[in-house]
Amino acid sequence: MPRSLTGRIVLVVVLPLIVAWLAMVLALGLILTTLHADATKSSLADIGQTVVVRFRNAALDRELRAVVAEVREAVADSGIEVHLLRADGSYVDLGEAPGVGRPASPITIPAGALRGETVSGTTAFTDGRQHLYAATVLRPAAASGPRAIILSRPDQSRGQALADVLRAFPVVLLASAVIGLPLVLVLARSVAGPLRRLAGATADLPKGDHHPLPLDGPTEVRELTARFNAMADELEAARNREAALLADLRHDLRTPLTVIGGYATALADGTAAGTDALRAAHTIAEEAARLERLVDELGAVERLRRGPEGLRPEPIDVRELLRSSAERFRAAAGAAGIDVAIVDDSSDVDAPDGRSTPETLALVADRGAVERIMANLISNALAVAPTPGGHIWLSAATAGPDQGVVLAVTDDGPGFPPGTAARVFERFFRADPARAGQGSGLGLAIVRELATAHGGTAHAENVAPRGARVSVALPRIPPAR
């Protein structure tokens, strides 16, 4: 079996064609053999009819011999042999020359055959060859003397048929090559050509050199090419995202590293001493913690690539989730003069969104993931809420009958700048690039990733008269793994 696709296509097309040629040659040979045999028998019968009259007038045996001799001499150049048969089909010895064959077995003439009728067929002769013969009846079966004259010729119908086939075969072969070879080449190129381009593009893909391939060839090849183009586009987009991620990482790492390096140098050369040394050490610790949070967030992003398969769903009491989330940040918020409140039916706090948490509200989700969602949202709100005197409201509500739960964190900070609310979930995006903070730039991106892994969505918006709200809608039950 050839290794190349073109070779296999040629083999698949040419091999059946060769078999068809052989079958055609065999069938044509059989037909031509029969035709040549029939033609020879008909020719012998015609010759027999022309000489039968001469045999009717020969009554004596010597006259018959003389007539046979004349006929033999007349047809000697054509290779025809002449014999006489008795009524029982046996051969009449007329003194043939040595080497001349005669029928090896009796040739039966039907008893009811009339004078002038011809019986033809094929029989073996004593010379070891098959002969075609035509026996013309001379006398009735009851008459004495020879019954019929038989003219025979060695059977050459197979050789003649083979010669005819050999004469016609080059024409057939040439016609097949002229018509079939271009078709085979077109078929091979229509399949192998796109596949070669696909193989070349696949080899260039790791180098980042990709251009969309044209969709041509058979349907299956076009579908494969379309899928390759889609895969290459997605890979290119992933490379662009990776490049952007690395650029953002360099940007986010440069500031804390610069601060750490500067204060470390000041401590080393004694520039920072006393309270300045304590302040430098504190700043170094803060920046190191910031780097640690950044590394932790990147690890979370990597784990989220597993999607729903990385989740461990369990029943969660939403009211208890809000309480525990508020309690975790109450101390930090209190130190900054920010109030963290849970909005529910029994609360006397008026929230901008008016959302409420019913007494019984539950969902099935990964507890660690949902707690991280709330922690990231609250951390983001703490970073922008005014200090002192800022407010953060935690709320939850049903999205509709059996449609899921919406968790929301609202603050009374400056809100999102115009046109940035839709981009706050992008990795390392900051609504105000000039603003410095302790965030990693990944908090809201991870919120959206976790919501998506649960089959939910994340949404950011400004609220009136002041502030912003980030909400996450989660289904009651996450999608099946």
N, C-alpha and C positions, 0 to 999 in steps of 0.2 A: 504493500500500500504506500503510495507516495506520501511524503511528509507535508508538502505544500497543498494548500486548498485548491490552487489552480490545477495541479497535477491530479488531484482526486476528482475534480469536476471533469477534466478531460478523460480520465479513466472511466468514470461513471457514464459518460456520453459515448465514448468510443467503443467500450467493451460491448454494450448492447447492440451497437451498430454493427460490430464485427459478427456477433452472433446472428443478427438479422441477415447480414450478407451471406453467411454460411447456410442459414436455413433457406434463403432465396436461391442460392446456387444449387442446393440439394433438390428443392422442389422443381426448379427450372430444369435441372438435369433429368429428373424422372419424366417430366412432361416432354422434353425434347427427345429423350430416348424412345418413348412411346410413339411420338410423331415420326421419327426417322424409321422405326421398325414398321409402322403402318405404311409409310411411303414406299419402303422397299418391297413389302408384300404386295402393295397395289401395283408397283412397277412390274414385279414378276408375274402377277396375274394378267396384266395387259399383254406382256410378251407371250404368255401361254395362250391367250385367245388368238393371237395372230398366227400361231403355228399349229393350232389344233386341227385346222382344216386339212393340212398336209398329212396329219396322222390318220385321218379318217379314210383316206384313199389308199393307205398302205395296208394291205390285207396280210401279206406274208411277213414272216419274222425278219427275213433279210431286208425287206423294204422298210420295216420299222427301224432296223439298225441304221440303214442308210439315211433315213430322215433324221434320226437322233444325231448322227454324225454331222449332217449339214447344220442342224440347229446349234450344236456345240461349237462348230467352227464360226458360226455367225455371232455368237455371244461370248466368244473366248476372251475378247479384250475387256469385257465388262465384269469378268470374274464370276459369271453365272454358270452353275453346273446343271446338267440335264440328266434326269433318270426316269425310268419307267417303273410303275408299280402294278402289281397284280391286284386282283380283287380282294385278296386277304391282307393287302398292305405290304407284302414282302417286296423285296427289291429284285428287279430283273437284271441279270448280269449281261451287260452288253460289251464286256471286254474293255473296261476303262483303263486308262493309262495308270501306271504305278503312282501312288501318292494322291490320286483323286479319291476323295472321301465319298461315302454313301451313308444313308440313314442307318444309325446304329440299332434302331428298333423299328418295328412295322409302323407305318403311318396309316391310320384308319380313315377310310373313305366311307361316309354314310351310305348305307345300302340304298336309300331312296334318292341318292344324288343323280340327277339327269345329266345327259351329255352336254358339255359346255360349262357346267357349274364349276366353281373354284372353291377349294378348301385351303385356307392358309393357316400358318402357325409357326412355331419354333420347335426345333428338335435337335438332338445331338447327332453328330456325324462321326464316322469312324476316324476322321482326322483329328479328333479331340476338340473340335470347336462346335459352338452352337451355330446353326444355320437357320435363316429365315427362308420359308418355302411357300410356294403357291402351287397346289396340285389341281390341275384341270382335268375333269372327267372326260375320257375318250369313248367309253363303251358302257352300256348298262352292266349291272352287277352280274347278271346271268350269262353274259357273253364271254366267250373264250378269248384268251390273249390278254395283253396289258389292259389294265383298268383305267389308269390315269398317267399323265405325264407330269412330272414334278420338276419345277425350276427352283433352285435354291442359291443362296448367296451367304457367305459367312456373316454372322451378325456383327456389324460394326456401328450399331446405333449408339452405344455408349460413347465410343470414341468420337463420333460425329457430334453428339450432344455436348461432350466436353469441349470440343473445338468451338462450337457455337458459344458456349458460356465464356470461354477464354477470350473470344473476340469481343463479347459484349461487356465483360467485367471491367476492363480499363475505362470504358465510357461511364459505367455506373460508379466506379471508384472516383473518377474525376468529378462527376456531378455531385457526389456525396461530399467530396472535399471542398468543392467550390461553395456549396450551400451550407454544409454542416460546420466546417472549420470556422468561418466567421461567427456563426451562432455560438459555438463553444467559446470562442475568445470573448465575445460580447458578454456572455453569461459569466465567464470567469472574472472578467474585469469588473462587472457590475457588483460582484460579491467581494472579490479579493481586493479591489482597489480601495473601497471604503474601509475595509479591515486593515489594510496596510497603513492608511492615513490614521486610523484609530490607534494602531500599534505605535506609530511614530509620535502621535500626540501623547500617548501614555508614557512613552519614554521621556518626552520633554516636560511632562507635568511636574515631576519633582524639581526641575530647574526653575519653575515659575513661569515658563514660556507657554502660554496657552492662548489659542484663538479658537472661537467656535467652529466646529467642523460642519461642512455642508451636509444636509440631510438628503442623501441619494442612495441608490441601490434598492434591493428588495425591502419589503415592509419590516422584516425582522432586523435587518441591518440598520434601517433608519431608526427603528425604536432603540436599538442598542446605542447608536450615535447620539440620539437625543438624551438618553440617560447619562451617557458619558459627559455631554455638554453640561447637563444639570449638575452632575457631580463635580466637574471641574469648576463651574461657577461657584458652587458652595464652598469648595476648597479654597478658591481665590478669596471669597468673602471671609472665610475663617482665617486666612493668612492676614488679610487686612485688619481683622479684629485683633489678631494676635499682635500685629505690629503696633496697633493703637494701644493695646493693653501694655505692651512693653514701654511705649513712650510715656504713657500715664504713670506707669510704675517708676520710671526714671524720674519723672517730675515729682511724684509723691515721696520718693525715697531721698531725693536730693536735699530737701529742706531739713528733715530731722537729722540726717547725717551731717549736714553743714553745722547745725546747732550743736550737736554732740561733739563734733570735731573742734569747734571753736572753744566751747567751754572746757573740753578736756585739755586743750593746749593752754588755756588760761590757768587751769589748776596745775598743770605740769610745770609751767615757768614761773608760778607764784604770782601772776598778775591778779588772780582772784584769791582773796584771803578773807578770813573772818566771815562776816555775813554774806559777802559776795561769793565765797566758796560754797556756803550752804545753798545759796540761791542757784549757783551753777550745778551743784549736785542734784538739786531738786529738778531743775530743768532737764538735765541729762536723763534722770529717771522718767520724767514725763515723755520725753521724746522716744526713749527705749520702749516704754509702754505703748506708745503710738505705733512704733514699728512692729511690736508684737501683735497688736490688734490687726494691723494690715496683713501680716502673714497669716493670722487666724482667719481673716475674711477671705483671703485667696484660697486657703484650704477648703473653706465652705463652698466657694464657687466651684472648685474642682469636684467636690462630692456631689454637687447638685447636677452634674452632667449625667448622673445615673437616672435622673428623673424619678418617676413614681416607684421604681424598683429600689430606690434608696430610702424609702419611707417605711416607718413602723407605725401604722395606724392604731389608735386606741381611743376609747370614748373620752371626751373632754367636756367638763362643765365650763361653759363660756364665762359665767358670772365669776366662778372661782379663778379662772384664768386672768380676768381683768383685775381682780383683787390682788392676786400674787404679783402681777406685773407692776401695779401701782406701788405695792409695798417695796419691791426691789429698788425702785428709783426714788422713793419718798425722801430718804436721807440726803441724797445728792441734790434733789430738787429743792429741799428745804434749805440747804446750805447756800444755794444760789438765790433764795427768795422766790422760788417758783412753786405754785400750788398745783398738785396733781390730783384730779378728782375723777370719780367714776360717775357717769350719768345714768340714772335709772329712775323708775317711777317714784321711789321714795326720796330722791335727792331734791334739795331745794336750790341746786345750782342750775342756772340757766346756761346751756351750751349753745353755741352758734348754730349747730346742726339740729338740735332738738331730738337727737336719737335717744333711744332707751334700751335698757337691757331687761327683758322679762325675767321673772323668777326662775323659770326653767327654760334653759336654752343650751343645747348640747350639739356637738358634732363629733365625727370620727376623723381623727387626723394624727399626724406625727407630733407628739407633745413637744419634743425638743425643737422641731421646726416652727411650730406655732409660737412657742415662747420666744424663739429668736426673732420672729416677725415683730412681735410686740416690743421686744427690747430694742430692735433697730429703729422702729417708729418713734418710740419714746426718746431714745438717744438723739434722733434727728430733731425732734421737737425741742428738747432741752437746749440744743445748740443754738436755736434761733429765738426762743422765747425771751422776752425782755426781762432783765434782772436789775433790781428786784421787782416784784409785782406781776410777773408773768403767770399765765395759766395754761394748763394742759388738761384736756378732757379725753377720757377713754370711754368708748361706747361700743355697743354691739347691737345688732338688729337682724331680724330675718329678712332675707331678700324676697320673700314671698312664700306661699304654702309649698313646703317641701322643695324649696329652691336654694337653700343654703343659708349661710350666715355671713354678715358683713361686719368686720372688725374695723374700727376707725380710731385715729388719734388726731385730735384737733388742737392747734395752738393759736395764740394771739400775737404771733410774731409778725414780721414784715410781709410774710407771704412770698409767693414765687414771682420773680420778675416776669413781665409779659413775654409770652412765647416760650417759656421754659418748663411749664408744668408737664408737658408730654415727654421731656427729656430727662427728668430727674431720676428715672430708673435706669439710665445708662451707666455703665461702669465708669467710675472716676469723674463723672460729670458733676459740676458744681454750679448752682444757679448764679453765684457771684464769685467768679474766679479770683477776685482780689481779696476775698474774705479768708482769713486764716482760721483754722479750727482744729480740733482734735480728731475729726472724722477721717476715715480712710478713703472716702469717696466710693465705697462699695456697699454701704448699708442698705440703701433703697434698691440697688441692683439685686442684692440677695433677697430682699423682700419679694420682689417680682419673681425671681427664680423659684423661691419656695412656694409661692402662690401657684405658679404654673405647674410645678411638680404635683400639686394637689388637684390640678384641674381647675384652678381658680384664676382670678385676675387681680391686678393692682391698679389703683387710680389716684391721681393727685389733682387737687384743685384749690383755688383761693376761696375764702369765705368772707362775707361782709359782716361788719365794716372793716375788719382787720384780721389777718391770720391766714392759716392754710390748714387743709385737712388731707391726710393720706389714708385711704381705706383699702382693705383687702377683702374680696368676696371669695369665700371658700364653699365648696359643695358640702352637703351633709356627710357624704361618704366619698373618699377620694377614688379616682379611677382604678379599675382592676390592674393588678401588676402584670 
